[in-house]
Amino acid sequence: MSLETNFERVTMPLEFPFTIARGTQTEAETVVVTVEDDAGRVGIGGAGPSAHYGETADTVAAVLPSLLEVVEEVGDPHQLGRIERRMRETIERNPAARCAVSIAVHDLVTKQLEVPLYRYWGLDPTVTVESSYTIGIDDTETMREKTQLAVDRGYTTLKVKLGTDRDLEIVRTIRDVAPDARLYVDANEAWTPREAVRKIEGLVPYDLEFVEQPVAAEDPEGLRYVYERAALPIAADESCLTAADVPEIANRCDIANLKLMKCGGLREAIRIVHTARAHGLQVMCGCMSESNASIAAACHLAPLLDYADLDGSLLLAEDPYDGVPMPGGRIDLEALEGSGTGATSN
């Protein structure tokens, strides 16, 4: 069997400017990988790099030729373990770049077997979760309007970005607009440990599910301090990159938040899930600002999750790829037609 590989860069404007505690984004750039077999079947994968983790579209494009050479040399897409191991040996870092290849090869394998990815993994498509829809930081009135728009579009689980001097006002406003929504907040490392405990106490009346990454990932003892004193459950995002990080956060949080672009591939994502379960943690899968070229694959993890924040494509003004149907945020694997991840060029 011979494999032909390729990649292209795609820039996608966001529907609205998206602000978190670290800065503002108006567009997302993805790098889409294709792996084609000699029967003309094409696997699709995407990289949504984050500068916070040292990756950009430039760095992804720079290392992909070496990663795709590995795929062509192995030749058999079903040798997923060998491909991912050799990619790590070739390029130690750059997890988003490695993940794009991992997704594309998984997509091709499941297309060859004529099954959707969740079936290849033996997962139950009826046991799924609802993705949150994220409300980025803005002036309070704009956040009110964005929340109302999300509610009008049928989203019933909302994630709110915090890390301002008016966090309580923001949550009060969001809850006023969406009194029945499942709601959680994400500080993106913006608070000090003492500040986090104080702010979380003030958020208790607003019926939040949990608080995500309240303090800097470089302050593990600060995370422990918050976890031991916080009045709400704590999720670790920036503190959890790969399965090797799970034992370190196990006594510092309640929820491990994996992201494909942090961990480097689908096999590592499943390792994170099982490692987190073994340490008594709940599991969430988040995303960057991404296309369905990668979000579609993440959706197949839904039967393994407690929470999902897979709205990367939903926040785009237009996505060049279709993926798993998500009406109102509900990840509907049963509605998926055909095989593979469900990512198709539209």
C-alpha positions as CSV (number, residue, x, y, z in Angstrom):
1,M,0.0,0.0,0.0
2,S,1.3,3.5,-0.9
3,L,0.1,6.7,0.8
4,E,0.2,10.2,-0.6
5,T,0.2,13.1,1.9
6,N,-0.3,16.8,1.6
7,F,-1.2,19.9,3.7
8,E,-2.6,23.4,3.2
9,R,-3.0,26.5,5.5
10,V,-6.5,28.0,5.8
11,T,-7.3,31.3,7.6
12,M,-10.9,31.5,9.0
13,P,-12.4,34.7,10.5
14,L,-14.3,34.4,13.8
15,E,-17.9,35.4,13.9
16,F,-17.0,37.9,16.7
17,P,-13.7,39.0,18.2
18,F,-12.9,36.5,20.9
19,T,-11.1,37.7,24.1
20,I,-9.8,35.7,27.0
21,A,-7.5,36.8,29.9
22,R,-4.4,36.5,27.6
23,G,-5.6,38.5,24.6
24,T,-8.0,38.9,21.7
25,Q,-8.4,36.8,18.5
26,T,-10.3,37.8,15.4
27,E,-9.3,34.9,13.1
28,A,-8.1,31.4,13.4
29,E,-5.5,29.7,11.2
30,T,-5.6,26.0,10.7
31,V,-3.3,23.7,8.8
32,V,-5.3,20.8,7.1
33,V,-3.5,17.5,6.5
34,T,-4.6,14.9,3.9
35,V,-3.5,11.3,3.7
36,E,-4.7,9.4,0.6
37,D,-4.4,5.7,-0.1
38,D,-4.0,4.1,-3.5
39,A,-7.8,3.5,-3.7
40,G,-8.4,7.2,-3.6
41,R,-9.7,7.3,0.0
42,V,-8.6,10.5,1.8
43,G,-8.2,11.0,5.5
44,I,-8.5,14.6,6.8
45,G,-7.0,16.1,9.9
46,G,-6.4,19.6,11.2
47,A,-4.0,21.5,13.4
48,G,-5.3,24.4,15.5
49,P,-2.0,25.7,16.9
50,S,-1.8,27.9,20.0
51,A,1.0,30.4,20.5
52,H,0.5,29.9,24.3
53,Y,2.0,26.4,23.8
54,G,4.7,27.7,21.3
55,E,3.0,26.7,18.1
56,T,1.8,28.8,15.1
57,A,0.7,27.9,11.6
58,D,4.3,28.7,10.6
59,T,5.8,26.1,13.0
60,V,3.2,23.5,12.0
61,A,4.0,24.0,8.3
62,A,7.7,23.8,9.1
63,V,7.5,20.4,10.7
64,L,4.8,18.7,8.8
65,P,7.0,17.5,5.9
66,S,9.0,15.5,8.4
67,L,5.9,14.1,10.1
68,L,4.2,13.2,6.8
69,E,7.4,11.5,5.6
70,V,7.0,9.2,8.6
71,V,3.5,8.3,7.4
72,E,4.7,7.6,3.9
73,E,7.6,5.5,5.1
74,V,5.4,3.3,7.4
75,G,3.0,3.0,4.5
76,D,0.3,1.2,6.5
77,P,-2.2,3.6,8.1
78,H,-3.4,0.8,10.4
79,Q,0.0,0.9,12.2
80,L,-1.2,3.8,14.3
81,G,1.0,3.0,17.2
82,R,4.1,2.9,15.1
83,I,3.2,6.1,13.3
84,E,2.5,8.1,16.4
85,R,5.7,6.7,18.2
86,R,7.9,7.6,15.2
87,M,6.3,11.1,14.9
88,R,7.2,11.7,18.6
89,E,10.8,10.5,17.9
90,T,11.0,12.8,14.9
91,I,9.4,15.9,16.3
92,E,9.3,15.9,20.1
93,R,7.2,19.0,20.6
94,N,4.7,20.5,18.2
95,P,1.7,18.5,19.4
96,A,-0.8,20.3,17.2
97,A,1.2,19.3,14.1
98,R,1.4,15.7,15.2
99,C,-2.3,15.7,16.1
100,A,-3.3,16.8,12.6
101,V,-1.5,13.8,11.2
102,S,-2.9,11.5,13.9
103,I,-6.5,12.6,13.0
104,A,-6.0,12.3,9.3
105,V,-4.6,8.7,9.6
106,H,-7.4,7.7,12.0
107,D,-9.9,9.2,9.5
108,L,-8.4,7.2,6.6
109,V,-8.2,3.9,8.6
110,T,-11.9,4.1,9.6
111,K,-12.9,5.0,6.0
112,Q,-11.0,1.9,4.8
113,L,-13.0,-0.1,7.4
114,E,-16.2,1.7,6.5
115,V,-17.0,2.5,10.1
116,P,-17.3,5.8,12.0
117,L,-14.4,6.5,14.4
118,Y,-16.5,5.9,17.6
119,R,-17.4,2.4,16.3
120,Y,-13.7,1.7,15.6
121,W,-13.1,2.6,19.3
122,G,-16.1,0.5,20.4
123,L,-17.9,3.5,21.9
124,D,-21.7,3.9,22.4
125,P,-23.0,6.8,20.3
126,T,-26.1,7.1,22.4
127,V,-24.1,8.0,25.5
128,T,-22.9,11.5,24.6
129,V,-22.6,15.0,26.1
130,E,-23.5,18.5,25.2
131,S,-20.8,20.9,24.2
132,S,-20.7,24.3,25.8
133,Y,-20.8,27.5,23.8
134,T,-18.2,30.1,24.9
135,I,-18.9,33.7,25.7
136,G,-15.6,35.6,25.4
137,I,-14.6,38.6,27.5
138,D,-16.1,41.9,26.3
139,D,-17.9,44.9,27.8
140,T,-20.8,43.7,29.9
141,E,-23.5,44.8,27.6
142,T,-21.9,43.1,24.6
143,M,-21.5,39.9,26.6
144,R,-25.2,40.2,27.5
145,E,-26.1,40.4,23.8
146,K,-23.8,37.5,22.8
147,T,-25.4,35.4,25.6
148,Q,-28.9,36.2,24.3
149,L,-27.8,35.2,20.8
150,A,-26.5,31.9,22.1
151,V,-29.7,31.2,23.9
152,D,-31.7,32.1,20.9
153,R,-29.6,29.6,18.8
154,G,-30.6,26.9,21.3
155,Y,-27.4,26.5,23.3
156,T,-28.2,25.5,26.9
157,T,-24.6,25.0,28.2
158,L,-22.5,28.1,28.3
159,K,-18.8,28.7,29.2
160,V,-17.9,32.2,30.3
161,K,-14.4,33.6,30.1
162,L,-13.3,35.6,33.2
163,G,-10.1,37.3,34.4
164,T,-11.3,40.9,34.7
165,D,-11.9,43.4,37.5
166,R,-15.7,42.8,37.0
167,D,-15.9,39.0,37.0
168,L,-18.9,39.0,39.4
169,E,-20.8,41.5,37.3
170,I,-20.2,39.4,34.2
171,V,-21.5,36.2,35.7
172,R,-24.5,38.0,37.2
173,T,-25.3,39.4,33.8
174,I,-24.9,36.0,32.0
175,R,-27.1,34.3,34.6
176,D,-29.8,37.0,34.2
177,V,-29.9,36.3,30.5
178,A,-29.7,32.5,30.8
179,P,-31.3,31.5,34.1
180,D,-31.7,27.9,33.1
181,A,-28.4,27.3,31.3
182,R,-25.7,25.0,32.6
183,L,-22.9,27.4,33.3
184,Y,-19.2,27.2,34.0
185,V,-16.4,29.8,34.0
186,D,-12.8,29.8,32.8
187,A,-10.2,32.3,34.2
188,N,-7.4,31.1,32.0
189,E,-4.7,31.4,34.7
190,A,-5.7,35.0,35.5
191,W,-6.1,34.9,39.3
192,T,-3.8,34.5,42.2
193,P,-4.6,31.6,44.6
194,R,-6.1,33.9,47.3
195,E,-8.0,35.9,44.7
196,A,-9.4,32.7,43.2
197,V,-10.7,31.4,46.5
198,R,-12.3,34.8,47.2
199,K,-13.9,35.2,43.7
200,I,-15.1,31.6,43.7
201,E,-16.9,32.2,47.0
202,G,-18.7,35.1,45.4
203,L,-19.7,33.0,42.4
204,V,-21.4,30.3,44.4
205,P,-24.9,31.9,44.3
206,Y,-25.0,31.7,40.5
207,D,-25.2,27.9,40.3
208,L,-21.9,27.2,38.4
209,E,-20.8,23.7,37.4
210,F,-17.1,24.4,38.0
211,V,-14.3,26.9,37.6
212,E,-11.6,26.2,35.0
213,Q,-7.9,26.9,35.5
214,P,-8.1,29.6,38.1
215,V,-4.4,30.1,38.6
216,A,-1.2,29.8,36.5
217,A,-0.1,26.4,35.4
218,E,3.4,27.2,36.7
219,D,2.0,27.4,40.2
220,P,0.9,23.8,41.1
221,E,0.9,24.6,44.8
222,G,-1.4,27.5,44.1
223,L,-3.7,25.2,42.3
224,R,-3.7,22.8,45.3
225,Y,-4.4,25.8,47.6
226,V,-7.5,26.7,45.5
227,Y,-8.7,23.1,45.2
228,E,-8.5,22.5,48.9
229,R,-10.4,25.7,49.7
230,A,-12.7,26.5,46.8
231,A,-16.5,26.3,47.2
232,L,-16.9,25.0,43.6
233,P,-15.2,22.1,41.7
234,I,-12.0,22.9,39.9
235,A,-11.0,21.9,36.3
236,A,-7.3,21.9,35.2
237,D,-6.6,22.9,31.6
238,E,-3.3,24.6,31.1
239,S,-2.0,22.4,33.9
240,C,-2.8,19.2,32.0
241,L,-1.1,18.6,28.6
242,T,-0.5,14.9,28.4
243,A,-1.3,11.7,30.4
244,A,2.0,12.2,32.3
245,D,0.5,15.3,33.9
246,V,-2.6,13.6,35.3
247,P,-0.9,12.2,38.4
248,E,0.4,15.6,39.2
249,I,-3.0,17.3,39.1
250,A,-5.0,14.4,40.6
251,N,-4.9,16.0,44.1
252,R,-5.2,19.5,42.8
253,C,-8.5,19.5,40.8
254,D,-11.7,17.6,40.2
255,I,-11.7,17.6,36.4
256,A,-9.0,17.0,33.8
257,N,-9.4,19.0,30.6
258,L,-7.7,17.4,27.6
259,K,-7.3,19.1,24.3
260,L,-6.2,17.3,21.1
261,M,-3.9,20.2,20.2
262,K,-2.1,20.0,23.6
263,C,-1.7,16.2,23.8
264,G,-0.5,15.5,20.2
265,G,-2.9,12.8,19.0
266,L,-6.0,10.7,19.4
267,R,-4.3,7.8,21.1
268,E,-2.8,10.1,23.7
269,A,-6.2,11.7,24.2
270,I,-7.6,8.3,25.1
271,R,-4.7,7.6,27.4
272,I,-5.5,10.9,29.2
273,V,-9.1,9.8,29.7
274,H,-8.2,6.4,31.2
275,T,-5.4,7.9,33.4
276,A,-7.8,10.5,34.7
277,R,-10.4,7.9,35.5
278,A,-7.8,5.8,37.3
279,H,-7.1,8.8,39.5
280,G,-10.7,9.5,40.3
281,L,-11.0,12.6,38.1
282,Q,-13.9,13.6,35.8
283,V,-12.9,14.4,32.2
284,M,-13.6,17.2,29.8
285,C,-12.4,17.7,26.2
286,G,-11.9,21.3,25.1
287,C,-10.5,22.8,22.0
288,M,-8.8,25.8,20.5
289,S,-10.3,28.0,17.7
290,E,-10.4,25.1,15.3
291,S,-12.1,23.9,12.1
292,N,-14.2,20.7,11.9
293,A,-11.1,19.2,10.3
294,S,-10.1,18.5,13.9
295,I,-13.2,19.2,15.9
296,A,-15.0,16.3,14.2
297,A,-12.5,13.8,15.6
298,A,-12.7,15.2,19.1
299,C,-16.5,14.7,19.0
300,H,-16.0,11.0,18.8
301,L,-14.6,11.1,22.3
302,A,-17.9,12.3,23.6
303,P,-19.1,8.9,25.0
304,L,-16.0,8.9,27.3
305,L,-16.5,12.4,28.6
306,D,-18.3,14.2,31.5
307,Y,-18.0,17.6,29.8
308,A,-17.2,18.9,26.3
309,D,-16.2,22.3,25.2
310,L,-16.0,21.6,21.4
311,D,-17.3,24.9,20.0
312,G,-14.2,25.9,18.1
313,S,-16.0,25.6,14.7
314,L,-19.2,27.1,16.1
315,L,-17.4,30.3,16.9
316,L,-16.2,30.7,13.2
317,A,-17.9,33.0,10.8
318,E,-17.5,30.2,8.3
319,D,-15.9,26.7,8.4
320,P,-14.6,25.2,5.2
321,Y,-15.3,21.7,6.7
322,D,-18.5,20.1,7.9
323,G,-18.3,17.7,10.9
324,V,-20.4,15.9,13.5
325,P,-23.9,17.5,13.8
326,M,-24.1,19.6,17.0
327,P,-27.6,21.0,17.2
328,G,-27.7,23.4,20.1
329,G,-24.4,22.0,21.2
330,R,-25.6,18.4,21.5
331,I,-22.9,16.1,20.0
332,D,-25.1,13.8,17.8
333,L,-22.9,10.9,16.7
334,E,-26.0,8.9,15.7
335,A,-26.8,11.5,13.0
336,L,-23.4,11.1,11.5
337,E,-23.5,9.6,8.0
338,G,-20.7,7.6,6.5
339,S,-17.4,6.5,8.0
340,G,-14.4,8.2,9.4
341,T,-14.5,11.3,11.6
342,G,-17.2,13.0,9.6
343,A,-14.9,15.9,8.5
344,T,-15.8,16.7,4.9
345,S,-14.9,19.7,2.7
346,N,-18.1,21.8,2.1
